[in-house]
Each structure stands twice: as C-alpha cells, then as structure tokens.
Amino acid sequence: MRGNDDAILACRNVAVRYGDVTALDDVSIAFPRGMIHAVVGQNGAGKTTFARVVSGLVRPDQGAVEIGGKLIAGGNVNDARRAGVELVHQSFALPPSFTVAEAMQFGAAGGALYTRAALERRWQAHLDALDVKVSAGARIRTLTVEQQQAVEIARALVTDARLLILDEPTAVLSPEGAKKLFERVRRLKERGVTVLLILHKIREVLAIADTVSVLRGGRLIDGPLPASDIDADALASLIIGPSAKMLAGEDRAALTGAAAPRGAETETGPIAGPPVVSLRGVSTRPDADGPALQAVDFVVQPGEIVGIAGVEGNGQRTLVRAISSLADIAEGSLELAGRDVTNATLSQRRAAGLRVIPFERNVEGLSLTSPLWENWSAGQLLARPLLAAISPSALRRECKSALDAWDVRYAEVGQPAGSLSGGNAQKVILSREMDESGKLIIAAQPTRGLDIGATAFVWDALRKARDGGCGVIFVSSDLDEVFDLADRVVVMLSGRIVAEFRPPFDLTRVGAAMTGARA
C-alpha cells in the first residue's frame, strides 16, 4: 500500500469473489484526504464493487479497509456511515411520491416529530447551505435529473460525511448538468469533504480529478496518480490495456477528448430515394415522458445518421415513443420505408423495418431476471404469427450464435440478463435489434454508462448499419458524441424541432439553439 499516514481511505489486499468470478483481486491503495479522486476502468473492471466494499455494502473475501485510520467491519453499512462514508448510487433511490423534505428526513438519524412546515424549513436550510436550488416542498417526481442528483448528494451529506462516493454521477446528466455537478463537487472539496468519483469519460476525469486510479479485470493497474501528470491517451491505454491499439485513431481521439469533435464523414453520403422515416406535421397528446410533439416535420434518409440534440426533457423521448407506437399521434402522419404506419402497432412497424435501442437498457431493453435467450428472442417472436410453433431449443441456438457474433461475454444463454456488465447488456440489445431486415434504427442514449471500449463498439456498429443503407436516429445528451457520429444534427426544444445543422458543427450555435437563445 502506498503511503497512508494522511489517508482518508486505505485498502489492503482487498479481494471479492462471486463463485468463479473475481471482482476485486488483491487491491491495495490509499487516498489522501481533502482531494477529488477518480477511479476509472472498463465495465466489469471492479469499480462499483470497490465502491460497495468501501461503503459497507459488500463484505470482502480478503483484506481490510480503513477509514481515517480506523479499521471498519466489512459488509456493515452502519459502521461505514459512522466512519463518515456515504455512497450515492448511479440509480437514484429517492421515493418519487415523497417531498424533498420527506426524502431528506427519511435518510436522517433520529426520530424527532415535526410538522410538515417545520420539516420543510429544516431541510430547506440544509439545501440552501449546499446551494441546491430546490424547494424542500417539491415532490421528487417533479424534479429534473440534475435536481434529483443534487438532492441525493445533499441527503448523503446529512451525516457530515467525510468521504463521499459518487458512482457514475455523470451517466444520467447532460453536458451542462455534468458541469454543474463538478462545480458542486469542487465546493464540497473546499468544505473539507474528500470525494471519490467512479467515472467512464476520460475528458471528465481530467477536468475534475486531483488523482486517478485505474482498475482492470479487478486488479489495480496504477494509482493514485496525479491527474496533472497523465494525458488522455496514456490514461486510455491504462484503462483498455493491450486492446487500446485497436481503437481507430479518430475514435480514440474523440473518446478521450484529445481532439475537438467533428461531423461524421462518409464516402457515399445519404442514399437517394424514399426516406426510411418521414414525420409530417406530427403532434402527440401529452404524456408522462415529456412534452408533446408539436407539428414536427422530420425525415431520415437511408445511409445517414441524424443526431438529436437537446436538453433532456424537451421531447426526445416523445419523438422516440411516437415513432415506436408508444405515444399516440393526434395529428399528422408517419411513414416508415414508404408505408403509412400512423396507426400501426409496434409489431407492424417492426415488420416495416423499425428497430429500437431504448433509452433505459435495464428497464425498457431487457428483463434483468429473465434468461439471455428469452431477452434476445423477443425480437424474433414479434416477427412471427401469433399461433406459430415455437422451439425454445432452436431459439437458444440462434441466441448463442448471435451473442457470439456480437462478442458478448457471457457464461451460458440461460443466465439472467442482470448478471451482465453494462457493455455486454447493450451488446445483447444490439444483437437483437440490428439485423439485416432493419431499415431504421433508433439508438437512444446507446452508450450511456459505457466505458470507452464498449462505446467505440457501439459507434462502430451504428456506422456499419449506416454504411449498409440503414437510417439511424441517434439520441444522446453528450454533444461531443453527437457531433462525432452524426451526419446531420437537429435540435429539439419544448417538443419542437427548432434548428438543423450540418458539419462542421459549431458548439456555440447548437448550444444556443438548445436553450432557445440566439447565436
């Protein structure tokens, strides 16, 4: 273990095993106090397991953990919290029906009784002190993603945490939201809180961290290294290992943030002929997933990737739902591959060539408790007549063939989908949705929460589909990613398409369109 006289956290020979799988392998590391530390690595590298060990959620099979020089019992959340450790998970845990004050009180110690007004006054003062601009009386379900995360962090600091762990905190944030988060993290550091960030994006690591530690395959590869002493390319090599050289030069630069993003470049460009999707004057009824579409005109040609940019919650989800038959079209028309499908069912739209990589792979894309072969077979079954004979053994064989072709790392097709890493889970969806009969692929946040290797894999798959004549609608809150992948970018604001851009893309102009400002 490196020198730990002034360490807030020190781990010695920590190992965690799940059957034959070693999640952490003999990890020894110490983190100095009062700094912002980043722990990075690919999906399955052991980052989240490490955070869960430190926070008391997982008991290590070997080794010891010290917080502030005091040995803490493994697998005991209360001991870790008493030592000053708080963990904010990637998936928020605030009850949607609670008010902010109720959620804060729920996580606080002590059983004092309060009137509702007193409770809101108490927690409003706490929120104000942390510069969290949220009303304590607001319902959690009414908050934006950024506001929910800010409340999660505020709740974690109720106990005067000395070590705050944020697991993939930017995975659900827009670029502006990530910027605000980092401002909040820096203020916490000024207050004396040590922050441990589990991150994927290299440019974010180098923008916020004082030190960087790299895990690969459960082992500590290096760290904590001063972030000022390492560049993006060297960090990518540490994270990916020998396979780093397989990344294309342009993608490597874009994924690491080492070069300014560009517009996608193709030799052929969009294919002439009927569009793969055409929306004419489409308006939808309001629903819970965002503002209704308002007179949207939108076309995607075969052989092009159209990026959808916009601050989250401005109609991107509604657009995807409308094309996928999950949001009713009140006015206008929708055509897929030349067929009017305005009132068609999802199975009919899939028969016309629609394929969808959904926003939430663990909610909309996969049944985590169901076996891999059943998840993969869902697309096959939708294409078959209702009374057609089904052979589970044949579907298992077909699933195995598809998963192997897409380089999914799995043990057997009967294992639950929830046992896979994020990158491999996304590959299962890709193997199901990206077949030869697809004409339009909707890729909604397809790389959210993925490491740079898995992200490059998804980008390559979408480009190959585009080059094969598919049209692709690419929705992402990461403008760098949109600029790098898209042939054309449209901006959504309050349920309308308000601007369209072609390469070279101008961040200032696109950002101004996203916020309704003039540029």
N, C-alpha and C positions, 0 to 999 in steps of 0.2 A: 504493500500500500504506500502511496506517495505521502509525503509529509502531511500530518493531520493535526498538528498542535492547535491550529486555529480553524479546524474543520467544523462546519455545522452538521455535515453528514459524512460518515465514514463506513464503508462496507469492506468486509474482509472475507475473501474466499467464498462468496455467496453463490450458491447453485440452487436451481429449481428444476425439477424433472416432473414431467407428466407421462408416466409409463415409459415408453422407449424414447420419448422426445425430451431433449434437454433445452429448456427455455433460457436458462442462465447457466453459464459454465465457468465457475471459479472466478467470479468478478471481484476484484479488489480495487477500490477507488475512494478518494476523499475530495470533498468540495469545500473550498474556503467560504467563510461567512460573508454576507453582505454583497453578493455578486449575483449576476444573472448567468446561469449555467444552462447550456443546451445539451441534450442527449439526442443523438441522431443515429439513423440506421434505416435499412430497408424494412418493409413489412416482414414480421417474423424474426426480426433481429434480437428481440428481447426487451425493447424499450418500455412497453406498457407493463410487462411482468416486473421489470426493475422498479417502476413507479409504484406498483401494487405491493411489492415487498417492503419498500421504504415506508409506505403509508399504513402498513399493518394488515392489508387485505389478503396477502399471501404469506404463508409460513415457508421460509426457505428450507430445503432439504439439507443444506450445509451452510456453514458460515455464520457471521454475526453482523449486526447493524448497530451503529452508534449514532445518536442524535445529540449534538452538543457535548460530546464526550461521555454520554451516558448510554449504556447498553440497553436496548429495548427488546422486549419479548417479541419474537417473530409471530406473525399471524394474529396480532392483537391491535385492532384499530384504536381502542381507547388509550392504550399505552402510547401509541404513536401520536395521538392528538394531545395527550398530556405533555408529551415532549416537544410539542409545537409544530407538528407536521399536519398539513391539510392538502388534500388532493381534489382537484376539480377535473372531473371526467370529461372526455370528448363528448359523450352523450349526456345531455343535461338531465338532471334528476328533480327539477322543481315541479311540484304538482300544478298542472295547468289551471285548476279551479281555485287555487289559493291566491290571496293577495300577496304582494311582495312582502308586506309586514308579517303575514302569517307564515310564509315560507322562511323568512329570517328567524322568526321565533321558534319554528319547528326544529331548526338546527342549533339553537342556543341551549346552553345549560341552564338549569334552574327551572322551578315550576311556579314562579310568581304569577298571580292573576292580574290581568289588565283589561280595561275597557278597550273597545276597538279604537277609539280615538287616541288613547294613551299608547296603545301598541304602535299605531302608525306614527305618532310623534317620536317615540323611542327610536324606531328604525329609520325614520326619515333623517334624524340627526346622524346616524351611522352612515347612511348612504351619502349624505351631504359632505361628511368629513372625508369620504373617499372620492368625492367628486363624481359620484354616479348619478347622472341626471335622470332619475326615475322616481315617479311618485310611489310612496310606500303603500298607497291605497289601490294601486293598479293591479288588475288580475294578470297573472303570469301569462295566460294565453294571449293577451293583447300586446305583449312586448315583442319588439323585433329580436332577431337572433343575437345581435350585438348587446342589446339591453339585458336579455336573459343571461348571457355570459357574464356581463358586469355584475349582475345580482348574484350569480353563482360565486364569483370571486369575493364579493362583499360578504356573502354568507360564510365563506371559508375563513374570512379574517375576523369573524366574531370572537373567536377564541384567542385572539392576539397571536396568530401563527407566526413562527419564526422561519419556517421553511414551507413555502407554497409551491406545490407541484401542479403544473398545468399540462394535461395530456392532450396533445394535438389541438391547441386552442384556436389555431387559425383555420382549421379544416372546414369550419362552417361559416367563415367570415368573408365578406367582400374585401377587396384591397383597402378600401377606406376603413372598414371595420378592423382589419388587422393593424393598420396604422394607429388607430385609437387604442387598441389593446396594448400595443407596445409602449405608447405614452403612459398608460396606466401602470404597466409593469415597471417602467423606469421610476415612476413616482413611488411605487412600493419599495423599490431598492433604496431610494432616498430616505424612506421611513425606517430602514434597517431590516427589511424583510429579504431573505435570500429566496430567489426564485429559480426553480428547476423547470425548464421547458422541454417537453418532448415535441420535436419538430421534424418535418419532412423537407421543407423547401430550403435549399441552401442559401438563397439570397436573403430569406428571413433570418436564418441563423446568424449570418454575418452582419445583418443590420441591427440585431438586438443583443447578442450574447457577448459576455466577457470571456467565457471559456466554452470549449466544445469537447464533448466526449463521444466516441464512436463505438457502437456495438455492431457486431456482425456475427450471425449464427450463434447468438447467445454469449459470445466472448467479447471482452473489452479489447478493442483493437488499438486504441490510443486515447489519451486524455486523463484529466482535463488539460487541453491545450489552450493557450491564449488565442482568442479568436483573431487578434490582430496579427498573429504570426502565421496564419494559414489562408490561402486563397481558395476561391470556389473550385477550381479544377483539382487541386490537391485534396480538398475535402471530398469531392465526388469520388475520387479514386479510393480513398479510405472507406467510404460507405459501400461502394459497389464491389471493390476488390478487383480481381483479375478481369472480370467481365466488363469493367469500365471502358476498356478499349473498343468494345463492340458498339458503343453508342456512336451514332453518326455525329460528325463534328458540329453541324448546325444545331441538332437537338441537344447535344451536350452543352453547348454554349447557352441555349435558351433555358434548359432545365436548371443550370447552375446560376443563371443570372449574370454570366460573364460577358454577355453581349446584348445589345438592345434587340428587342423582339422585332420581327419583320412580318410582312404579309406572306402567306403561303405562296409557293411558286410551283407551277405545274407546266409541263411541256405542251399539253394539249388544251387546257382550259375547259370550261363547261362544254358539254356536248349539245349540239344544235338539235332541236326537236321539241316535243311536248315536255313541259316541266314535270318533275316527279311529284310535286305537290303545288297546289295553287289555292290560295285563300282569296276570295273576292268579297270585300265588304263584310267580313265575319265579325259579328258581335255575339257575346255569350251572356248568359244570365249570371249574376253574382253568385259565388260560392265561397267556401271557407279557405280555398287555396290561393287567394289573391284577387286583385281587381278584375272585373270583367273585361274581356276584349271589346274594343270599340272601333268598329269599321276598319278592321285590319285587312290590308291588301299585302300579300306576301307570296313570293314564288321562289322555288328552288329548282335549278336545272340539274339534269343528270351530270355527274362528273364535277360537282363543286361542293365545297364545304362552306356553309353560311354560318358565321358565328353570331350568337345572340348575346349582346352586351346589355347591361342594365344593373342598377342597384337591386339587390334581391327584393322580391315582393312587388315588382312592377308589371306583372303579367306573364313572366316567362313560364311559370308553372301552368297558368291557364292556357297559354298557347299550346304547350305540350299536351295538356289534357283534352283540348278541343280537337287536335289532330288525332288523338288516340281514342276518341269517342267517350271520354270520361267527363267531359263538360258539354252540356247541350248548346248547340248553335242556335241562337234565337233569330239571327238574320244573316244573310249572305250564303255563300256556297263554298264547299270544299271538294277539291278533286285530287285523287291520287292516281298517278300514272294514266291520266286521261279519263278516269272513271269518276263519276259523281258519287261521292260517299258521304254527303252531308248528313244523311240519316242512317248510315250503315253502322253495323255492330263492329266491335273490335275484331272478331274473327273474320268478318268480311273485309275489313281494312287490312288485316294481315294477309289475306288471300290476294289483295291488290298490291302487296309488296311492302307494307309498313313493318318496321322493326324498331323496338324501343329499348334503349338502355336507360332505366329510370333514374330519377334524382336520388332516391334512397335505396341503395342496393340491398340493405339488410331489412327493409320494410316492404318496398314495392317490387324489388327484383328477385328476392329469394325468400323461401320459407326456411328459416335457420334450423328448425327442428326436423325438417324432412330430409331424406337422403339426397345425395347429389343427383342420382339418376332421375328421381321424381322432379326435382327442380329443372333439370335440363329438358326433360320430356314435355314440360308444359307447352313449349312452343310447337312441338310435334303434334301433340294431341289437339291443339286448336285448329290445326290444318286438316284434321280427319273428320269424316262424317260422324254424327253423334252415335250411331249404332255400329260403327266399325269395330272389328275384333282388335283387341289389344294384347300384345305379347310382352309382359314385363321383362322376360329374359332377353328378347330382342332389343328392347329399349335400353336395357343395361349395357348390352354390347355396343349399341350405337353411341350411347353416352360415353363409354370408355374411349371409343375411337375418337370422338370429338374432343374430349378433355385432353387426351394425349396429343392430338394435333395442335391444340392451343397451349401446350406446355403448362397445364395446370398441375401443381404439386399437391397430390392427394394420396391417401393410402388405398382406398377402395371406394367404388361408386355408391356403396351403401352407407358411408359415413355421413353424418349430418352436415349441412352446408355451413352451419355456425362454427364448425371446427376449423374452417379455413382462414387464412390471413386475408386482409382486405384486398390485396392484389390478386390472389388466387380466386377469391369470391367473384371479383369483377371479371376475371377470365372465364369463369363458368357462364356468366351472363353473356359475354361476348361470343362464346362458342355456341350459345343457343340462338342469339339474335342475328348474327352476321353470317347468313347462309347465301348460297348462290341465287336464290329467288328473291332476295330483298332488293327493293328499288329505292326506298327512303329509309335512312337510319336516323333516328332521333337519339342523340347522345347527350344526356342531361347530367351535368357535373360528373362525367365518367372517371375523372382522375382525383376526385375529392378524397383526401386522406391517403392517397397512394404515394409510395416512395418514388424516387426518380427513375429507377429501373422499370417499375410497373407503369409509370406514367409514359415513358418512352414506348413501351409495348402497346399501350392503348393508342397513342398518337400514330404509330406505325400501322396498326390495324385499320384505323379510320382513313388514313391516307390511301392504303391499298384498296379499300372499298370505294373511295372517291375515284381513284385511278381506274377501277374496274367498271365505272359507269354509274355507281350509286350517287344519289344526292344525300348530303349529310347536313342535318341541323345540329349545330354544336352549341350547347348552352353551358357557360362557365362564368363564375364570379371572378375568375382570375384573368384580368385583361391581358397580361403578358402571354398567357396560354392562348387566349382567343386570337391575339394578333399573330402568334407564331403559326397557328394551324389553319386559320380561315382564309378563304379566297375572297370573301366579302363579309362585312360586318353590318348588322342592323342593330339599332338601339331601341329598347323598349322603355317607355315611361308611362306610368298610370294606365296600362292596358292598351297603349297605342304604340305603333312603330313611328318614331319621330325623326329618325335620321338613318342614312345609309352611307357606308364608307368603303372605299377600295384601297388596296395597298399603293404606296406605303402609308401605314396607319399612323395617325397623329394622336398621341395620348391626350393632349390638352383638348383637342376638338371632340374626341369621343367622350372624355370625362365631362365636358361641358354639356354635351347632349344628354348624358345620363342623369344629370342633375337639373336639367331644364334651363341652364344658363346659356348665355351666348358666347361663342368663341370665334 
